[in-house]
């Protein structure tokens, strides 16, 4: 003889399953509009990044900031198609963790307007860079600690996305983890 479960036990089981599904959806990472490479996340180590590059050619270097004393390990991947433009991508690690990504776009004339439209569509109107919130993250964007062109930004969770049109017309995108140790 099979014993039937009580309606209350069934209801509790269904509610528990729904809660677990909702929790999983809430914690699932949403892809940023400015995703450089699938599988790359802030906080990952250099070996995990290299594995995510799937055999792409890269160079490693050490980057020193001028005046701030911050030392980054840099992994540079040249000539990538990022956000629909050709770019060199610099991944900056601080204390072994990915803390910032700098995208140096090759197509300065079209890249700025294309990337601004992409950011506005995903995050709404841009805002001026909040230097207080950015803190030492300015040195991940520029080793001298200053922007020399037109800048605007969006915040995506704990990441500040800075769009910069340099004085020479080149376009850069800086993505900085605002929870990184050096901030």
C-alpha positions as CSV (number, residue, x, y, z in Angstrom):
1,X,0.0,0.0,0.0
2,X,1.3,3.4,-1.1
3,X,0.9,6.1,1.5
4,X,-0.2,9.5,0.0
5,X,1.7,12.6,1.1
6,X,-0.4,15.2,2.8
7,X,-1.3,18.3,0.9
8,X,0.7,20.4,3.3
9,X,3.9,18.4,2.6
10,X,3.3,18.8,-1.2
11,X,2.8,22.5,-0.8
12,X,6.0,22.8,1.2
13,X,8.0,20.8,-1.4
14,X,6.6,23.0,-4.2
15,X,7.4,26.3,-2.3
16,X,10.9,25.0,-1.5
17,X,11.6,24.2,-5.1
18,X,10.3,27.6,-6.3
19,X,12.5,29.4,-3.7
20,X,15.6,27.5,-4.9
21,X,14.8,28.3,-8.5
22,X,14.3,32.0,-7.7
23,X,17.5,32.1,-5.6
24,X,19.5,30.6,-8.5
25,X,18.1,33.1,-10.9
26,X,18.9,36.0,-8.6
27,X,22.5,35.0,-8.2
28,X,23.1,34.1,-11.8
29,X,25.6,36.5,-13.3
30,X,24.2,38.7,-16.0
31,X,26.5,39.5,-18.9
32,X,27.7,43.1,-19.0
33,X,27.0,45.0,-22.2
34,X,30.8,45.5,-22.2
35,X,31.8,41.9,-21.9
36,X,35.3,41.6,-23.3
37,X,35.6,37.8,-23.4
38,X,33.1,35.1,-22.2
39,X,34.4,33.4,-19.1
40,X,36.5,36.3,-17.9
41,X,35.4,37.7,-14.5
42,X,37.0,40.1,-12.1
43,X,38.8,38.4,-9.3
44,X,40.0,35.5,-11.4
45,X,43.7,34.6,-11.4
46,X,46.1,34.9,-14.3
47,X,46.1,31.1,-15.1
48,X,42.3,31.1,-15.4
49,X,42.4,34.1,-17.7
50,X,45.0,32.5,-19.9
51,X,42.8,29.3,-20.1
52,X,39.8,31.5,-21.0
53,X,41.8,33.1,-23.9
54,X,41.6,29.7,-25.7
55,X,45.0,29.9,-27.2
56,X,45.0,33.6,-28.2
57,X,48.5,35.0,-28.3
58,X,49.4,37.2,-25.3
59,X,52.3,38.9,-23.6
60,X,52.8,39.5,-19.9
61,X,54.5,42.5,-18.4
62,X,54.6,44.5,-15.2
63,X,53.0,47.9,-15.1
64,X,54.1,50.5,-12.6
65,X,52.0,53.6,-11.9
66,X,53.7,56.9,-11.7
67,X,53.4,58.4,-8.2
68,X,51.0,55.9,-6.7
69,X,53.3,53.0,-6.2
70,X,50.8,50.5,-7.5
71,X,52.3,47.5,-9.5
72,X,50.0,45.6,-11.9
73,X,50.8,42.4,-13.7
74,X,49.5,42.9,-17.2
75,X,48.4,40.3,-19.8
76,X,48.0,42.0,-23.2
77,X,46.2,40.5,-26.2
78,X,46.6,42.4,-29.4
79,X,44.2,42.9,-32.3
80,X,41.0,41.5,-30.9
81,X,37.4,42.1,-32.0
82,X,35.9,43.6,-28.9
83,X,32.5,45.3,-28.8
84,X,32.5,45.3,-32.6
85,X,35.8,47.2,-33.0
86,X,39.4,46.2,-33.4
87,X,41.3,46.7,-30.1
88,X,44.2,45.7,-27.9
89,X,43.1,44.4,-24.6
90,X,45.1,44.8,-21.4
91,X,44.1,42.7,-18.4
92,X,45.5,44.2,-15.1
93,X,46.0,42.0,-12.1
94,X,46.6,43.2,-8.6
95,X,47.8,40.8,-5.9
96,X,47.1,37.9,-8.3
97,X,43.4,38.9,-9.1
98,X,42.0,40.5,-12.2
99,X,41.2,44.0,-11.1
100,X,40.8,46.1,-14.3
101,X,40.5,45.7,-18.1
102,X,41.7,48.4,-20.5
103,X,40.5,48.2,-24.1
104,X,42.5,50.4,-26.5
105,X,40.3,50.7,-29.6
106,X,42.0,51.0,-33.0
107,X,39.1,52.7,-34.8
108,X,39.0,56.1,-33.0
109,X,36.6,57.8,-35.5
110,X,33.7,55.3,-35.2
111,X,34.5,53.6,-31.9
112,X,33.5,56.4,-29.6
113,X,30.0,57.0,-30.9
114,X,29.4,53.2,-31.3
115,X,30.5,52.5,-27.8
116,X,28.6,55.4,-26.3
117,X,25.4,54.2,-28.0
118,X,26.0,50.7,-26.7
119,X,26.5,52.0,-23.1
120,X,23.5,54.2,-23.2
121,X,21.3,51.4,-24.5
122,X,22.4,49.1,-21.8
123,X,22.8,51.4,-18.8
124,X,21.0,54.7,-19.7
125,X,22.6,58.1,-19.9
126,X,26.3,58.3,-18.9
127,X,27.6,60.4,-16.0
128,X,30.8,62.1,-15.3
129,X,33.5,59.9,-13.7
130,X,33.0,59.9,-10.0
131,X,36.6,60.3,-8.9
132,X,35.9,59.7,-5.2
133,X,34.3,56.4,-6.0
134,X,37.0,55.5,-8.5
135,X,39.8,56.2,-6.0
136,X,43.1,54.6,-7.0
137,X,41.3,52.9,-9.9
138,X,42.3,56.0,-11.9
139,X,45.8,54.4,-12.1
140,X,44.4,51.3,-13.7
141,X,42.9,53.5,-16.4
142,X,46.0,55.7,-16.7
143,X,49.4,55.1,-15.1
144,X,49.8,58.9,-14.5
145,X,46.5,59.1,-12.7
146,X,44.7,61.5,-14.9
147,X,42.4,61.5,-17.9
148,X,43.5,63.6,-20.8
149,X,40.4,63.6,-22.9
150,X,36.6,63.5,-22.7
151,X,35.3,60.9,-20.3
152,X,32.0,59.5,-19.2
153,X,31.0,56.4,-17.3
154,X,28.4,53.9,-16.3
155,X,28.2,51.7,-13.2
156,X,27.4,48.0,-13.7
157,X,27.2,46.4,-10.3
158,X,30.7,46.8,-8.8
159,X,32.3,47.8,-12.1
160,X,32.9,51.3,-13.3
161,X,32.9,51.4,-17.1
162,X,34.7,54.5,-18.4
163,X,34.5,55.6,-22.0
164,X,37.4,57.9,-22.9
165,X,38.0,59.8,-26.1
166,X,41.6,60.9,-25.9
167,X,42.9,64.2,-27.2
168,X,44.3,62.5,-30.3
169,X,40.9,61.0,-31.1
170,X,41.6,57.4,-29.9
171,X,39.0,55.7,-27.9
172,X,39.6,53.7,-24.8
173,X,37.2,51.7,-22.5
174,X,38.3,51.1,-18.9
175,X,36.5,48.6,-16.7
176,X,37.5,48.8,-13.1
177,X,36.4,46.5,-10.3
178,X,35.5,48.9,-7.5
179,X,35.9,46.2,-4.9
180,X,39.6,45.5,-5.9
181,X,42.1,45.8,-3.1
182,X,44.0,48.8,-4.6
183,X,40.9,51.0,-4.8
